[in-house]
């Protein structure tokens, strides 16, 4: 067992917008932060992904859907799906779980 301290907590993105807290071959857990008014420049990932919004408000956009999200929202994005957070109206902090671990599948 391991307690993952700080996972999902807001931190200013000047230190990098993605912080990985735990990594095993089958999954990784981290925090992704986008400041209010900021731009989410991510590309599709090769792994399945779950976002848990821990703070802030934004909109998530995929080719097939758009949804407003806030604290408590849980979003599943399958591997390879284009997605991004837009209209970030409050500093956005996301607990992110990748399966398998982030970047472990070849592009």
C-alpha positions in Angstrom: 0.0 0.0 0.0 1.1 3.6 -0.6 -0.5 6.9 0.2 0.0 9.3 -2.7 0.4 12.7 -1.1 -0.4 15.8 -3.2 -2.1 13.9 -6.0 -4.8 16.1 -7.5 -3.8 19.2 -5.7 -3.5 22.5 -7.6 0.1 23.8 -8.2 1.1 26.6 -10.5 2.1 25.2 -13.9 5.4 27.2 -13.9 7.0 24.0 -12.6 5.3 22.0 -15.4 1.7 21.2 -15.9 2.0 17.4 -15.4 3.5 15.8 -12.3 3.6 12.0 -12.1 3.2 10.7 -8.5 3.1 6.9 -9.0 4.2 4.6 -11.8 3.9 0.9 -12.2 3.9 -1.1 -15.5 0.1 -1.3 -15.5 -0.9 2.3 -14.5 0.4 5.7 -13.5 -1.2 8.5 -11.4 -0.4 12.1 -11.7 -1.7 15.7 -11.5 -2.4 17.9 -14.5 -3.0 21.6 -13.9 -4.1 24.4 -16.3 -4.4 28.0 -14.9 -7.6 30.0 -15.5 -7.5 31.3 -19.0 -4.7 28.9 -19.9 -4.3 26.6 -22.9 -4.3 22.8 -22.8 -1.9 21.8 -25.5 -1.9 18.1 -25.0 -2.0 15.5 -27.8 -3.9 12.2 -27.8 -2.3 9.6 -25.6 -1.6 5.9 -26.4 -3.1 4.8 -23.0 -6.6 4.9 -21.6 -7.1 7.8 -19.2 -9.4 8.8 -16.4 -9.5 12.4 -15.2 -11.0 13.4 -11.8 -11.5 17.1 -11.5 -10.4 18.1 -8.0 -10.5 21.9 -8.5 -11.6 24.5 -11.0 -14.0 24.7 -13.9 -13.5 24.1 -17.7 -15.0 22.4 -20.7 -13.7 19.2 -22.2 -13.9 18.8 -25.9 -13.6 15.6 -28.0 -14.6 15.0 -31.6 -17.9 13.6 -30.5 -18.8 15.5 -27.4 -18.4 18.6 -25.3 -19.1 18.8 -21.5 -18.6 21.4 -18.7 -16.6 19.9 -15.8 -16.0 21.0 -12.2 -15.0 19.4 -8.9 -16.1 15.8 -8.6 -16.5 15.2 -12.4 -14.9 12.0 -13.7 -14.1 11.7 -17.4 -12.9 8.6 -19.3 -10.9 9.2 -22.5 -9.9 6.1 -24.5 -6.5 5.7 -25.9 -6.0 7.7 -29.1 -9.0 10.0 -28.7 -8.4 13.7 -29.4 -9.3 15.8 -26.3 -8.6 19.0 -24.6 -9.8 21.3 -21.8 -11.0 24.7 -23.1 -12.6 27.7 -21.4 -10.8 27.2 -18.2 -12.6 29.7 -16.0 -11.0 28.7 -12.6 -7.6 27.2 -12.0 -8.0 23.5 -13.1 -6.5 20.6 -11.1 -7.0 17.1 -12.4 -6.1 13.8 -10.8 -5.1 11.6 -13.8 -4.9 7.8 -14.0 -3.4 6.2 -17.1 -3.6 2.5 -17.9 -1.1 1.2 -18.7 1.4 3.7 -17.4 1.7 7.0 -19.3 3.9 6.8 -22.3 4.4 3.0 -22.0 2.8 2.2 -25.4 4.6 3.0 -28.6 3.1 5.6 -30.8 
